[in-house]
Amino acid sequence: MVGAFRYIAECCDELRGKGVFNMLFSDGEYVMTYCTNHLYWITRRAPFGKASLIDEDVTINFQEETTPNDVVSVVATQPLTDNEVWHRMKPGEFGIFHFGELIDGNAEQLADVEFAEAKPKDQSPTEPLE
């Protein structure tokens, strides 16, 4: 299965040439990520702690929401919490997750690639939404 996802990553490299293309793709067992500009991921496992959301005054105690055997990975276009270390992906980077664990990717091959320009901290609309 990993070979198929590596082939999909090659196809994503072509799509990236046409513009921004961040992707999550799954067959129900594996999850593949592909980044052209802004993707971050984090994997949580026991012992679970608390996480504080960046945009809300909310703290989540993952110990109460999970079991000791759970492995949970979250992928987002920007970090969602401010008290955890998120992995920032580079343009052209892909990752393959299986049961919450990163099992393959190309991050090491992209060591010399620059990160995409940082997003502005506040991306909320300046005008009321209609």
Protein Blocks (a to p, Z undefined) as FASTA:
>chain_A
ZZmmmmmmmmmmmmmmnoccdddddehlaccdddfkbccdddddddddddddfkbccddd
fklmpcfkbccddddfbdfbfkbccddddehiacddeehiafbdjklmmmmpccdddddf
blcdfbdcZZ
